[in-house]
Amino acid sequence: MTDQPAPLVSADYASLLGDIKQRVRHGQTRAVLAVNAELIRLYWDIGALIHARQQQEGWGAGVIPRLARDLHNELPEEKGFSERNIKRMLAFYREYPYLEFVPQAVAQIDPGEKVPQAAALFPADLVQSIPWGHHTELMAKVKDLPTRHWYMQACLANGWSRNILVMQIEVAAHQRQGRATTNFDRRLPLPDSDLVQQTLKDPYLFDFLTLESGFHERELETGLIAHLEKFLLELGQGFAFVGRQYHLDVGDQDFYVDLLFYHLKLRCYVVIDLKRGDFKPEYAGKMNFYCSVVDDRLRHESDRPTIGLILCQQPNRVLAEYALRGMDKPIGVSSFELTRALPESLESSLPTIEEIERELEGDA
């Protein structure tokens, strides 16, 4: 018996296969989101029950260790009901008591709680979309509600893991987003100008590099490419690396762009020029030239205009604003830092070199 020849498949088969794969992936994603949403509702519900009983019976915090022990004995196969996590469930309910995961009679909303602001910032669908581990970090580390809302939205937009979220909180990402000095409002139409403005930061933090104080610009460039994953994370979601020292041949002369990216969401090229030291007005003219060439040589007709980003150590905002005012291309100027500044409270608690030396002399 001979094998039957494989039937001929039309050219549309690849499209069919791709569509099925995409639907499978979307289905898997929806399943994960549904499981997370159910877990968030469960934990909130448990927190609401404990809160209500404490109010009715006058129980204190001592009931939680007992609950943790008994739940472990009654449901040994279930994870996530440690004393610490049950305390988090109670705290979670108290942070968002207005959520309507369960009938309102169970929720027992206290009119004195901070409902109006929280209710506007944290609707149920947003809260359900955030993983439990992220919620625990946000409750512990971000007390200001508008700031917490910013990080929740950023988690959804960027797909941050728990570790990445913690890192972004530690470097105060919310304070740096959208603060670059730019001419976007004059060179880009609304709402593109606002969207692009929010894409850039000031300052950028490159604390993953170890450079001596007298470093050269090429050393900075090499270090960023050597740590490309961390560099892309600091730039933000959507940046795709195109090239380093990207060659442009113009008028029989050679020019080289420090770093060239393509932004997948903005649908445009992004030219980055690295400068050690202070901002100088002539940097804007050079960047305007680079953006013009990239627009002419690389930009597709469906792409948006190329964006320039000048990164320097000390950007003088007044000089930058004047320099950008006469440029035709959308350009931003931001600073970068190689070390993270210590909070004043921590900095003041650290001993000085003189104090350490005196302490060592006393020990001797």
Salt bridges, closest charged atoms under 4 A:
GLU38 OE1 - ARG41 NH2 2.37
ASP70 OD2 - ARG66 NE 3.70
GLU83 OE2 - LYS87 NZ 3.23
GLU95 OE1 - ARG148 NH1 2.75
GLU137 OE1 - LYS141 NZ 2.61
GLU137 OE2 - ARG162 NE 3.09
ASP185 OD1 - ARG186 NH1 3.83
ASP192 OD2 - ARG304 NE 3.33
ASP202 OD2 - ARG317 NH2 2.68
ASP207 OD2 - ARG340 NH2 2.82
GLU221 OE1 - ARG218 NE 3.84
GLU221 OE2 - ARG244 NE 2.51
GLU234 OE2 - ARG176 NH1 2.50
GLU234 OE1 - LYS201 NZ 3.74
ASP254 OD1 - HIS247 NE2 2.75
ASP273 OD2 - LYS275 NZ 3.81
ASP295 OD2 - LYS329 NZ 3.07
ASP296 OD2 - ARG297 NE 3.76
